[in-house]
């Protein structure tokens, strides 16, 4: 089981349980809920890893 960090809220989640996943600049980002997913989708540059 892979644990990933939701970059929007900082929560740790298992990627299998992620509510959404988005690719951004060659990386996959996982989200705990649709709210975080939508936030990232709207402004990925704000949340993506530097
Ligand atoms: Zn979240």
mmCIF file of the protein (N, C-alpha, C, O) and its ligand, coordinates in Angstrom:
data_MODEL
# 
_entry.id   MODEL 
# 
loop_
_entity.id 
_entity.type 
_entity.pdbx_number_of_molecules 
1 polymer     1 
2 non-polymer 1 
# 
_entity_poly.entity_id                      1 
_entity_poly.type                           'polypeptide(L)' 
_entity_poly.nstd_linkage                   no 
_entity_poly.nstd_monomer                   no 
_entity_poly.pdbx_seq_one_letter_code       
;(UNK)(UNK)(UNK)(UNK)(UNK)(UNK)(UNK)(UNK)(UNK)(UNK)(UNK)(UNK)(UNK)(UNK)(UNK)(UNK)
(UNK)(UNK)(UNK)(UNK)(UNK)(UNK)(UNK)(UNK)(UNK)(UNK)(UNK)(UNK)(UNK)(UNK)(UNK)(UNK)
(UNK)(UNK)(UNK)(UNK)(UNK)(UNK)(UNK)(UNK)(UNK)(UNK)(UNK)(UNK)(UNK)(UNK)(UNK)(UNK)
(UNK)(UNK)
;
_entity_poly.pdbx_seq_one_letter_code_can   XXXXXXXXXXXXXXXXXXXXXXXXXXXXXXXXXXXXXXXXXXXXXXXXXX 
_entity_poly.pdbx_strand_id                 A 
# 
loop_
_entity_poly_seq.entity_id 
_entity_poly_seq.num 
_entity_poly_seq.mon_id 
_entity_poly_seq.hetero 
1 1  UNK n 
1 2  UNK n 
1 3  UNK n 
1 4  UNK n 
1 5  UNK n 
1 6  UNK n 
1 7  UNK n 
1 8  UNK n 
1 9  UNK n 
1 10 UNK n 
1 11 UNK n 
1 12 UNK n 
1 13 UNK n 
1 14 UNK n 
1 15 UNK n 
1 16 UNK n 
1 17 UNK n 
1 18 UNK n 
1 19 UNK n 
1 20 UNK n 
1 21 UNK n 
1 22 UNK n 
1 23 UNK n 
1 24 UNK n 
1 25 UNK n 
1 26 UNK n 
1 27 UNK n 
1 28 UNK n 
1 29 UNK n 
1 30 UNK n 
1 31 UNK n 
1 32 UNK n 
1 33 UNK n 
1 34 UNK n 
1 35 UNK n 
1 36 UNK n 
1 37 UNK n 
1 38 UNK n 
1 39 UNK n 
1 40 UNK n 
1 41 UNK n 
1 42 UNK n 
1 43 UNK n 
1 44 UNK n 
1 45 UNK n 
1 46 UNK n 
1 47 UNK n 
1 48 UNK n 
1 49 UNK n 
1 50 UNK n 
# 
loop_
_struct_asym.id 
_struct_asym.entity_id 
A 1 
B 2 
# 
loop_
_chem_comp.id 
_chem_comp.type 
_chem_comp.mon_nstd_flag 
UNK 'L-peptide linking' . 
ZN  non-polymer         . 
# 
_pdbx_entity_nonpoly.entity_id   2 
_pdbx_entity_nonpoly.name        ? 
_pdbx_entity_nonpoly.comp_id     ZN 
# 
_pdbx_nonpoly_scheme.asym_id         B 
_pdbx_nonpoly_scheme.entity_id       2 
_pdbx_nonpoly_scheme.mon_id          ZN 
_pdbx_nonpoly_scheme.ndb_seq_num     1 
_pdbx_nonpoly_scheme.pdb_seq_num     101 
_pdbx_nonpoly_scheme.auth_seq_num    101 
_pdbx_nonpoly_scheme.pdb_mon_id      ZN 
_pdbx_nonpoly_scheme.auth_mon_id     ZN 
_pdbx_nonpoly_scheme.pdb_strand_id   A 
_pdbx_nonpoly_scheme.pdb_ins_code    . 
# 
loop_
_atom_site.group_PDB 
_atom_site.id 
_atom_site.type_symbol 
_atom_site.label_atom_id 
_atom_site.label_alt_id 
_atom_site.label_comp_id 
_atom_site.label_asym_id 
_atom_site.label_entity_id 
_atom_site.label_seq_id 
_atom_site.pdbx_PDB_ins_code 
_atom_site.Cartn_x 
_atom_site.Cartn_y 
_atom_site.Cartn_z 
_atom_site.occupancy 
_atom_site.B_iso_or_equiv 
_atom_site.pdbx_formal_charge 
_atom_site.auth_seq_id 
_atom_site.auth_comp_id 
_atom_site.auth_asym_id 
_atom_site.auth_atom_id 
_atom_site.pdbx_PDB_model_num 
ATOM   1   N  N  . UNK A 1 1  ? 0.847   -1.204 0.000   1.00 0.00 ? 1   UNK A N  1 
ATOM   2   C  CA . UNK A 1 1  ? 0.000   0.000  0.000   1.00 0.00 ? 1   UNK A CA 1 
ATOM   3   C  C  . UNK A 1 1  ? 0.878   1.247  0.000   1.00 0.00 ? 1   UNK A C  1 
ATOM   4   O  O  . UNK A 1 1  ? 1.761   1.407  0.842   1.00 0.00 ? 1   UNK A O  1 
ATOM   5   N  N  . UNK A 1 2  ? 0.619   2.103  -0.941  1.00 0.00 ? 2   UNK A N  1 
ATOM   6   C  CA . UNK A 1 2  ? 1.397   3.340  -1.066  1.00 0.00 ? 2   UNK A CA 1 
ATOM   7   C  C  . UNK A 1 2  ? 0.705   4.477  -0.322  1.00 0.00 ? 2   UNK A C  1 
ATOM   8   O  O  . UNK A 1 2  ? -0.486  4.728  -0.503  1.00 0.00 ? 2   UNK A O  1 
ATOM   9   N  N  . UNK A 1 3  ? 1.480   5.153  0.514   1.00 0.00 ? 3   UNK A N  1 
ATOM   10  C  CA . UNK A 1 3  ? 0.943   6.319  1.210   1.00 0.00 ? 3   UNK A CA 1 
ATOM   11  C  C  . UNK A 1 3  ? 1.451   7.573  0.500   1.00 0.00 ? 3   UNK A C  1 
ATOM   12  O  O  . UNK A 1 3  ? 2.646   7.729  0.248   1.00 0.00 ? 3   UNK A O  1 
ATOM   13  N  N  . UNK A 1 4  ? 0.522   8.447  0.190   1.00 0.00 ? 4   UNK A N  1 
ATOM   14  C  CA . UNK A 1 4  ? 0.894   9.690  -0.491  1.00 0.00 ? 4   UNK A CA 1 
ATOM   15  C  C  . UNK A 1 4  ? 0.340   10.875 0.295   1.00 0.00 ? 4   UNK A C  1 
ATOM   16  O  O  . UNK A 1 4  ? -0.583  10.741 1.100   1.00 0.00 ? 4   UNK A O  1 
ATOM   17  N  N  . UNK A 1 5  ? 0.923   12.019 0.040   1.00 0.00 ? 5   UNK A N  1 
ATOM   18  C  CA . UNK A 1 5  ? 0.480   13.219 0.739   1.00 0.00 ? 5   UNK A CA 1 
ATOM   19  C  C  . UNK A 1 5  ? -0.407  14.052 -0.185  1.00 0.00 ? 5   UNK A C  1 
ATOM   20  O  O  . UNK A 1 5  ? -0.048  14.359 -1.322  1.00 0.00 ? 5   UNK A O  1 
ATOM   21  N  N  . UNK A 1 6  ? -1.558  14.400 0.339   1.00 0.00 ? 6   UNK A N  1 
ATOM   22  C  CA . UNK A 1 6  ? -2.443  15.331 -0.358  1.00 0.00 ? 6   UNK A CA 1 
ATOM   23  C  C  . UNK A 1 6  ? -1.785  16.707 -0.240  1.00 0.00 ? 6   UNK A C  1 
ATOM   24  O  O  . UNK A 1 6  ? -1.680  17.263 0.854   1.00 0.00 ? 6   UNK A O  1 
ATOM   25  N  N  . UNK A 1 7  ? -1.350  17.243 -1.366  1.00 0.00 ? 7   UNK A N  1 
ATOM   26  C  CA . UNK A 1 7  ? -0.567  18.481 -1.338  1.00 0.00 ? 7   UNK A CA 1 
ATOM   27  C  C  . UNK A 1 7  ? -1.410  19.718 -1.004  1.00 0.00 ? 7   UNK A C  1 
ATOM   28  O  O  . UNK A 1 7  ? -0.867  20.769 -0.667  1.00 0.00 ? 7   UNK A O  1 
ATOM   29  N  N  . UNK A 1 8  ? -2.725  19.588 -1.099  1.00 0.00 ? 8   UNK A N  1 
ATOM   30  C  CA . UNK A 1 8  ? -3.595  20.726 -0.798  1.00 0.00 ? 8   UNK A CA 1 
ATOM   31  C  C  . UNK A 1 8  ? -3.791  20.893 0.711   1.00 0.00 ? 8   UNK A C  1 
ATOM   32  O  O  . UNK A 1 8  ? -3.585  21.981 1.248   1.00 0.00 ? 8   UNK A O  1 
ATOM   33  N  N  . UNK A 1 9  ? -4.189  19.815 1.394   1.00 0.00 ? 9   UNK A N  1 
ATOM   34  C  CA . UNK A 1 9  ? -4.472  19.923 2.825   1.00 0.00 ? 9   UNK A CA 1 
ATOM   35  C  C  . UNK A 1 9  ? -3.388  19.294 3.700   1.00 0.00 ? 9   UNK A C  1 
ATOM   36  O  O  . UNK A 1 9  ? -3.393  19.474 4.918   1.00 0.00 ? 9   UNK A O  1 
ATOM   37  N  N  . UNK A 1 10 ? -2.454  18.551 3.083   1.00 0.00 ? 10  UNK A N  1 
ATOM   38  C  CA . UNK A 1 10 ? -1.355  17.966 3.834   1.00 0.00 ? 10  UNK A CA 1 
ATOM   39  C  C  . UNK A 1 10 ? -1.659  16.611 4.446   1.00 0.00 ? 10  UNK A C  1 
ATOM   40  O  O  . UNK A 1 10 ? -0.809  16.036 5.126   1.00 0.00 ? 10  UNK A O  1 
ATOM   41  N  N  . UNK A 1 11 ? -2.843  16.097 4.218   1.00 0.00 ? 11  UNK A N  1 
ATOM   42  C  CA . UNK A 1 11 ? -3.246  14.814 4.791   1.00 0.00 ? 11  UNK A CA 1 
ATOM   43  C  C  . UNK A 1 11 ? -2.547  13.654 4.097   1.00 0.00 ? 11  UNK A C  1 
ATOM   44  O  O  . UNK A 1 11 ? -2.307  13.690 2.890   1.00 0.00 ? 11  UNK A O  1 
ATOM   45  N  N  . UNK A 1 12 ? -2.221  12.615 4.882   1.00 0.00 ? 12  UNK A N  1 
ATOM   46  C  CA . UNK A 1 12 ? -1.625  11.413 4.302   1.00 0.00 ? 12  UNK A CA 1 
ATOM   47  C  C  . UNK A 1 12 ? -2.738  10.425 3.971   1.00 0.00 ? 12  UNK A C  1 
ATOM   48  O  O  . UNK A 1 12 ? -3.596  10.133 4.803   1.00 0.00 ? 12  UNK A O  1 
ATOM   49  N  N  . UNK A 1 13 ? -2.709  9.922  2.754   1.00 0.00 ? 13  UNK A N  1 
ATOM   50  C  CA . UNK A 1 13 ? -3.749  8.990  2.316   1.00 0.00 ? 13  UNK A CA 1 
ATOM   51  C  C  . UNK A 1 13 ? -3.121  7.845  1.534   1.00 0.00 ? 13  UNK A C  1 
ATOM   52  O  O  . UNK A 1 13 ? -2.052  7.987  0.940   1.00 0.00 ? 13  UNK A O  1 
ATOM   53  N  N  . UNK A 1 14 ? -3.811  6.703  1.547   1.00 0.00 ? 14  UNK A N  1 
ATOM   54  C  CA . UNK A 1 14 ? -3.402  5.599  0.681   1.00 0.00 ? 14  UNK A CA 1 
ATOM   55  C  C  . UNK A 1 14 ? -3.901  5.924  -0.722  1.00 0.00 ? 14  UNK A C  1 
ATOM   56  O  O  . UNK A 1 14 ? -5.054  6.315  -0.901  1.00 0.00 ? 14  UNK A O  1 
ATOM   57  N  N  . UNK A 1 15 ? -3.038  5.764  -1.705  1.00 0.00 ? 15  UNK A N  1 
ATOM   58  C  CA . UNK A 1 15 ? -3.446  6.190  -3.045  1.00 0.00 ? 15  UNK A CA 1 
ATOM   59  C  C  . UNK A 1 15 ? -4.659  5.430  -3.544  1.00 0.00 ? 15  UNK A C  1 
ATOM   60  O  O  . UNK A 1 15 ? -5.419  5.937  -4.369  1.00 0.00 ? 15  UNK A O  1 
ATOM   61  N  N  . UNK A 1 16 ? -4.846  4.202  -3.041  1.00 0.00 ? 16  UNK A N  1 
ATOM   62  C  CA . UNK A 1 16 ? -6.022  3.413  -3.437  1.00 0.00 ? 16  UNK A CA 1 
ATOM   63  C  C  . UNK A 1 16 ? -7.320  4.074  -2.971  1.00 0.00 ? 16  UNK A C  1 
ATOM   64  O  O  . UNK A 1 16 ? -8.373  3.898  -3.584  1.00 0.00 ? 16  UNK A O  1 
ATOM   65  N  N  . UNK A 1 17 ? -7.229  4.839  -1.876  1.00 0.00 ? 17  UNK A N  1 
ATOM   66  C  CA . UNK A 1 17 ? -8.410  5.487  -1.314  1.00 0.00 ? 17  UNK A CA 1 
ATOM   67  C  C  . UNK A 1 17 ? -8.575  6.926  -1.788  1.00 0.00 ? 17  UNK A C  1 
ATOM   68  O  O  . UNK A 1 17 ? -9.505  7.618  -1.373  1.00 0.00 ? 17  UNK A O  1 
ATOM   69  N  N  . UNK A 1 18 ? -7.684  7.372  -2.647  1.00 0.00 ? 18  UNK A N  1 
ATOM   70  C  CA . UNK A 1 18 ? -7.737  8.762  -3.095  1.00 0.00 ? 18  UNK A CA 1 
ATOM   71  C  C  . UNK A 1 18 ? -9.045  9.061  -3.825  1.00 0.00 ? 18  UNK A C  1 
ATOM   72  O  O  . UNK A 1 18 ? -9.553  8.232  -4.580  1.00 0.00 ? 18  UNK A O  1 
ATOM   73  N  N  . UNK A 1 19 ? -9.578  10.257 -3.586  1.00 0.00 ? 19  UNK A N  1 
ATOM   74  C  CA . UNK A 1 19 ? -10.827 10.664 -4.220  1.00 0.00 ? 19  UNK A CA 1 
ATOM   75  C  C  . UNK A 1 19 ? -10.583 11.158 -5.631  1.00 0.00 ? 19  UNK A C  1 
ATOM   76  O  O  . UNK A 1 19 ? -11.508 11.278 -6.434  1.00 0.00 ? 19  UNK A O  1 
ATOM   77  N  N  . UNK A 1 20 ? -9.315  11.442 -5.920  1.00 0.00 ? 20  UNK A N  1 
ATOM   78  C  CA . UNK A 1 20 ? -8.992  11.921 -7.262  1.00 0.00 ? 20  UNK A CA 1 
ATOM   79  C  C  . UNK A 1 20 ? -7.500  11.958 -7.457  1.00 0.00 ? 20  UNK A C  1 
ATOM   80  O  O  . UNK A 1 20 ? -6.735  12.016 -6.494  1.00 0.00 ? 20  UNK A O  1 
ATOM   81  N  N  . UNK A 1 21 ? -7.091  11.924 -8.700  1.00 0.00 ? 21  UNK A N  1 
ATOM   82  C  CA . UNK A 1 21 ? -5.679  12.015 -9.028  1.00 0.00 ? 21  UNK A CA 1 
ATOM   83  C  C  . UNK A 1 21 ? -5.521  12.890 -10.262 1.00 0.00 ? 21  UNK A C  1 
ATOM   84  O  O  . UNK A 1 21 ? -6.289  12.783 -11.218 1.00 0.00 ? 21  UNK A O  1 
ATOM   85  N  N  . UNK A 1 22 ? -4.510  13.763 -10.227 1.00 0.00 ? 22  UNK A N  1 
ATOM   86  C  CA . UNK A 1 22 ? -4.255  14.650 -11.351 1.00 0.00 ? 22  UNK A CA 1 
ATOM   87  C  C  . UNK A 1 22 ? -2.769  14.633 -11.695 1.00 0.00 ? 22  UNK A C  1 
ATOM   88  O  O  . UNK A 1 22 ? -1.922  14.691 -10.803 1.00 0.00 ? 22  UNK A O  1 
ATOM   89  N  N  . UNK A 1 23 ? -2.452  14.555 -12.987 1.00 0.00 ? 23  UNK A N  1 
ATOM   90  C  CA . UNK A 1 23 ? -1.062  14.682 -13.389 1.00 0.00 ? 23  UNK A CA 1 
ATOM   91  C  C  . UNK A 1 23 ? -0.717  16.158 -13.544 1.00 0.00 ? 23  UNK A C  1 
ATOM   92  O  O  . UNK A 1 23 ? -1.503  16.937 -14.085 1.00 0.00 ? 23  UNK A O  1 
ATOM   93  N  N  . UNK A 1 24 ? 0.458   16.531 -13.068 1.00 0.00 ? 24  UNK A N  1 
ATOM   94  C  CA . UNK A 1 24 ? 0.893   17.909 -13.243 1.00 0.00 ? 24  UNK A CA 1 
ATOM   95  C  C  . UNK A 1 24 ? 2.404   17.926 -13.361 1.00 0.00 ? 24  UNK A C  1 
ATOM   96  O  O  . UNK A 1 24 ? 3.103   17.434 -12.476 1.00 0.00 ? 24  UNK A O  1 
ATOM   97  N  N  . UNK A 1 25 ? 2.915   18.488 -14.445 1.00 0.00 ? 25  UNK A N  1 
ATOM   98  C  CA . UNK A 1 25 ? 4.350   18.589 -14.706 1.00 0.00 ? 25  UNK A CA 1 
ATOM   99  C  C  . UNK A 1 25 ? 5.069   17.256 -14.477 1.00 0.00 ? 25  UNK A C  1 
ATOM   100 O  O  . UNK A 1 25 ? 6.091   17.191 -13.794 1.00 0.00 ? 25  UNK A O  1 
ATOM   101 N  N  . UNK A 1 26 ? 4.510   16.201 -15.064 1.00 0.00 ? 26  UNK A N  1 
ATOM   102 C  CA . UNK A 1 26 ? 5.151   14.895 -15.025 1.00 0.00 ? 26  UNK A CA 1 
ATOM   103 C  C  . UNK A 1 26 ? 5.016   14.140 -13.718 1.00 0.00 ? 26  UNK A C  1 
ATOM   104 O  O  . UNK A 1 26 ? 5.624   13.084 -13.542 1.00 0.00 ? 26  UNK A O  1 
ATOM   105 N  N  . UNK A 1 27 ? 4.220   14.674 -12.797 1.00 0.00 ? 27  UNK A N  1 
ATOM   106 C  CA . UNK A 1 27 ? 4.028   14.029 -11.499 1.00 0.00 ? 27  UNK A CA 1 
ATOM   107 C  C  . UNK A 1 27 ? 2.550   13.781 -11.262 1.00 0.00 ? 27  UNK A C  1 
ATOM   108 O  O  . UNK A 1 27 ? 1.703   14.525 -11.757 1.00 0.00 ? 27  UNK A O  1 
ATOM   109 N  N  . UNK A 1 28 ? 2.237   12.728 -10.499 1.00 0.00 ? 28  UNK A N  1 
ATOM   110 C  CA . UNK A 1 28 ? 0.843   12.459 -10.168 1.00 0.00 ? 28  UNK A CA 1 
ATOM   111 C  C  . UNK A 1 28 ? 0.547   12.956 -8.756  1.00 0.00 ? 28  UNK A C  1 
ATOM   112 O  O  . UNK A 1 28 ? 1.302   12.711 -7.816  1.00 0.00 ? 28  UNK A O  1 
ATOM   113 N  N  . UNK A 1 29 ? -0.568  13.657 -8.639  1.00 0.00 ? 29  UNK A N  1 
ATOM   114 C  CA . UNK A 1 29 ? -0.987  14.181 -7.333  1.00 0.00 ? 29  UNK A CA 1 
ATOM   115 C  C  . UNK A 1 29 ? -2.297  13.531 -6.930  1.00 0.00 ? 29  UNK A C  1 
ATOM   116 O  O  . UNK A 1 29 ? -3.245  13.458 -7.711  1.00 0.00 ? 29  UNK A O  1 
ATOM   117 N  N  . UNK A 1 30 ? -2.327  13.054 -5.677  1.00 0.00 ? 30  UNK A N  1 
ATOM   118 C  CA . UNK A 1 30 ? -3.509  12.369 -5.158  1.00 0.00 ? 30  UNK A CA 1 
ATOM   119 C  C  . UNK A 1 30 ? -4.213  13.244 -4.126  1.00 0.00 ? 30  UNK A C  1 
ATOM   120 O  O  . UNK A 1 30 ? -3.584  14.031 -3.418  1.00 0.00 ? 30  UNK A O  1 
ATOM   121 N  N  . UNK A 1 31 ? -5.538  13.087 -4.060  1.00 0.00 ? 31  UNK A N  1 
ATOM   122 C  CA . UNK A 1 31 ? -6.318  13.956 -3.169  1.00 0.00 ? 31  UNK A CA 1 
ATOM   123 C  C  . UNK A 1 31 ? -7.284  13.169 -2.304  1.00 0.00 ? 31  UNK A C  1 
ATOM   124 O  O  . UNK A 1 31 ? -7.837  12.153 -2.724  1.00 0.00 ? 31  UNK A O  1 
ATOM   125 N  N  . UNK A 1 32 ? -7.479  13.667 -1.067  1.00 0.00 ? 32  UNK A N  1 
ATOM   126 C  CA . UNK A 1 32 ? -8.305  12.966 -0.094  1.00 0.00 ? 32  UNK A CA 1 
ATOM   127 C  C  . UNK A 1 32 ? -9.787  13.124 -0.397  1.00 0.00 ? 32  UNK A C  1 
ATOM   128 O  O  . UNK A 1 32 ? -10.595 12.263 -0.048  1.00 0.00 ? 32  UNK A O  1 
ATOM   129 N  N  . UNK A 1 33 ? -10.140 14.225 -1.047  1.00 0.00 ? 33  UNK A N  1 
ATOM   130 C  CA . UNK A 1 33 ? -11.552 14.484 -1.323  1.00 0.00 ? 33  UNK A CA 1 
ATOM   131 C  C  . UNK A 1 33 ? -11.689 15.317 -2.590  1.00 0.00 ? 33  UNK A C  1 
ATOM   132 O  O  . UNK A 1 33 ? -10.711 15.870 -3.094  1.00 0.00 ? 33  UNK A O  1 
ATOM   133 N  N  . UNK A 1 34 ? -12.902 15.398 -3.092  1.00 0.00 ? 34  UNK A N  1 
ATOM   134 C  CA . UNK A 1 34 ? -13.151 16.147 -4.324  1.00 0.00 ? 34  UNK A CA 1 
ATOM   135 C  C  . UNK A 1 34 ? -12.832 17.628 -4.151  1.00 0.00 ? 34  UNK A C  1 
ATOM   136 O  O  . UNK A 1 34 ? -12.457 18.304 -5.109  1.00 0.00 ? 34  UNK A O  1 
ATOM   137 N  N  . UNK A 1 35 ? -12.982 18.127 -2.935  1.00 0.00 ? 35  UNK A N  1 
ATOM   138 C  CA . UNK A 1 35 ? -12.729 19.533 -2.654  1.00 0.00 ? 35  UNK A CA 1 
ATOM   139 C  C  . UNK A 1 35 ? -11.258 19.867 -2.923  1.00 0.00 ? 35  UNK A C  1 
ATOM   140 O  O  . UNK A 1 35 ? -10.948 20.848 -3.600  1.00 0.00 ? 35  UNK A O  1 
ATOM   141 N  N  . UNK A 1 36 ? -10.365 19.045 -2.390  1.00 0.00 ? 36  UNK A N  1 
ATOM   142 C  CA . UNK A 1 36 ? -8.934  19.246 -2.615  1.00 0.00 ? 36  UNK A CA 1 
ATOM   143 C  C  . UNK A 1 36 ? -8.601  19.066 -4.089  1.00 0.00 ? 36  UNK A C  1 
ATOM   144 O  O  . UNK A 1 36 ? -7.801  19.814 -4.652  1.00 0.00 ? 36  UNK A O  1 
ATOM   145 N  N  . UNK A 1 37 ? -9.214  18.079 -4.699  1.00 0.00 ? 37  UNK A N  1 
ATOM   146 C  CA . UNK A 1 37 ? -9.031  17.811 -6.117  1.00 0.00 ? 37  UNK A CA 1 
ATOM   147 C  C  . UNK A 1 37 ? -9.378  19.041 -6.953  1.00 0.00 ? 37  UNK A C  1 
ATOM   148 O  O  . UNK A 1 37 ? -8.612  19.451 -7.824  1.00 0.00 ? 37  UNK A O  1 
ATOM   149 N  N  . UNK A 1 38 ? -10.529 19.614 -6.678  1.00 0.00 ? 38  UNK A N  1 
ATOM   150 C  CA . UNK A 1 38 ? -10.989 20.792 -7.424  1.00 0.00 ? 38  UNK A CA 1 
ATOM   151 C  C  . UNK A 1 38 ? -10.089 22.005 -7.181  1.00 0.00 ? 38  UNK A C  1 
ATOM   152 O  O  . UNK A 1 38 ? -9.820  22.785 -8.095  1.00 0.00 ? 38  UNK A O  1 
ATOM   153 N  N  . UNK A 1 39 ? -9.630  22.151 -5.937  1.00 0.00 ? 39  UNK A N  1 
ATOM   154 C  CA . UNK A 1 39 ? -8.738  23.260 -5.603  1.00 0.00 ? 39  UNK A CA 1 
ATOM   155 C  C  . UNK A 1 39 ? -7.458  23.178 -6.418  1.00 0.00 ? 39  UNK A C  1 
ATOM   156 O  O  . UNK A 1 39 ? -6.999  24.169 -6.986  1.00 0.00 ? 39  UNK A O  1 
ATOM   157 N  N  . UNK A 1 40 ? -6.888  21.969 -6.464  1.00 0.00 ? 40  UNK A N  1 
ATOM   158 C  CA . UNK A 1 40 ? -5.645  21.764 -7.201  1.00 0.00 ? 40  UNK A CA 1 
ATOM   159 C  C  . UNK A 1 40 ? -5.873  21.969 -8.689  1.00 0.00 ? 40  UNK A C  1 
ATOM   160 O  O  . UNK A 1 40 ? -5.042  22.567 -9.373  1.00 0.00 ? 40  UNK A O  1 
ATOM   161 N  N  . UNK A 1 41 ? -6.994  21.474 -9.191  1.00 0.00 ? 41  UNK A N  1 
ATOM   162 C  CA . UNK A 1 41 ? -7.300  21.570 -10.611 1.00 0.00 ? 41  UNK A CA 1 
ATOM   163 C  C  . UNK A 1 41 ? -7.400  23.038 -11.042 1.00 0.00 ? 41  UNK A C  1 
ATOM   164 O  O  . UNK A 1 41 ? -7.007  23.398 -12.151 1.00 0.00 ? 41  UNK A O  1 
ATOM   165 N  N  . UNK A 1 42 ? -7.925  23.864 -10.162 1.00 0.00 ? 42  UNK A N  1 
ATOM   166 C  CA . UNK A 1 42 ? -8.098  25.276 -10.485 1.00 0.00 ? 42  UNK A CA 1 
ATOM   167 C  C  . UNK A 1 42 ? -6.784  26.040 -10.472 1.00 0.00 ? 42  UNK A C  1 
ATOM   168 O  O  . UNK A 1 42 ? -6.562  26.902 -11.321 1.00 0.00 ? 42  UNK A O  1 
ATOM   169 N  N  . UNK A 1 43 ? -5.904  25.733 -9.513  1.00 0.00 ? 43  UNK A N  1 
ATOM   170 C  CA . UNK A 1 43 ? -4.629  26.456 -9.448  1.00 0.00 ? 43  UNK A CA 1 
ATOM   171 C  C  . UNK A 1 43 ? -3.497  25.524 -9.031  1.00 0.00 ? 43  UNK A C  1 
ATOM   172 O  O  . UNK A 1 43 ? -3.008  25.606 -7.905  1.00 0.00 ? 43  UNK A O  1 
ATOM   173 N  N  . UNK A 1 44 ? -3.082  24.645 -9.928  1.00 0.00 ? 44  UNK A N  1 
ATOM   174 C  CA . UNK A 1 44 ? -2.043  23.662 -9.599  1.00 0.00 ? 44  UNK A CA 1 
ATOM   175 C  C  . UNK A 1 44 ? -0.722  24.288 -9.187  1.00 0.00 ? 44  UNK A C  1 
ATOM   176 O  O  . UNK A 1 44 ? -0.023  23.754 -8.325  1.00 0.00 ? 44  UNK A O  1 
ATOM   177 N  N  . UNK A 1 45 ? -0.372  25.424 -9.798  1.00 0.00 ? 45  UNK A N  1 
ATOM   178 C  CA . UNK A 1 45 ? 0.918   26.053 -9.506  1.00 0.00 ? 45  UNK A CA 1 
ATOM   179 C  C  . UNK A 1 45 ? 1.030   26.445 -8.037  1.00 0.00 ? 45  UNK A C  1 
ATOM   180 O  O  . UNK A 1 45 ? 2.126   26.502 -7.480  1.00 0.00 ? 45  UNK A O  1 
ATOM   181 N  N  . UNK A 1 46 ? -0.118  26.713 -7.418  1.00 0.00 ? 46  UNK A N  1 
ATOM   182 C  CA . UNK A 1 46 ? -0.149  27.154 -6.026  1.00 0.00 ? 46  UNK A CA 1 
ATOM   183 C  C  . UNK A 1 46 ? 0.196   26.004 -5.068  1.00 0.00 ? 46  UNK A C  1 
ATOM   184 O  O  . UNK A 1 46 ? 0.743   26.223 -3.987  1.00 0.00 ? 46  UNK A O  1 
ATOM   185 N  N  . UNK A 1 47 ? -0.139  24.767 -5.491  1.00 0.00 ? 47  UNK A N  1 
ATOM   186 C  CA . UNK A 1 47 ? 0.001   23.634 -4.583  1.00 0.00 ? 47  UNK A CA 1 
ATOM   187 C  C  . UNK A 1 47 ? 1.097   22.644 -4.962  1.00 0.00 ? 47  UNK A C  1 
ATOM   188 O  O  . UNK A 1 47 ? 1.551   21.863 -4.125  1.00 0.00 ? 47  UNK A O  1 
ATOM   189 N  N  . UNK A 1 48 ? 1.519   22.675 -6.218  1.00 0.00 ? 48  UNK A N  1 
ATOM   190 C  CA . UNK A 1 48 ? 2.497   21.686 -6.690  1.00 0.00 ? 48  UNK A CA 1 
ATOM   191 C  C  . UNK A 1 48 ? 3.821   21.833 -5.953  1.00 0.00 ? 48  UNK A C  1 
ATOM   192 O  O  . UNK A 1 48 ? 4.176   22.915 -5.485  1.00 0.00 ? 48  UNK A O  1 
ATOM   193 N  N  . UNK A 1 49 ? 4.549   20.706 -5.861  1.00 0.00 ? 49  UNK A N  1 
ATOM   194 C  CA . UNK A 1 49 ? 5.867   20.702 -5.236  1.00 0.00 ? 49  UNK A CA 1 
ATOM   195 C  C  . UNK A 1 49 ? 6.794   21.621 -6.027  1.00 0.00 ? 49  UNK A C  1 
ATOM   196 O  O  . UNK A 1 49 ? 6.710   21.704 -7.253  1.00 0.00 ? 49  UNK A O  1 
ATOM   197 N  N  . UNK A 1 50 ? 7.666   22.298 -5.316  1.00 0.00 ? 50  UNK A N  1 
ATOM   198 C  CA . UNK A 1 50 ? 8.604   23.200 -5.975  1.00 0.00 ? 50  UNK A CA 1 
ATOM   199 C  C  . UNK A 1 50 ? 9.715   22.389 -6.637  1.00 0.00 ? 50  UNK A C  1 
ATOM   200 O  O  . UNK A 1 50 ? 10.615  22.961 -7.251  1.00 0.00 ? 50  UNK A O  1 
HETATM 201 ZN ZN . ZN  B 2 .  ? -7.221  16.960 1.157   1.00 0.00 ? 101 ZN  A ZN 1 
# 
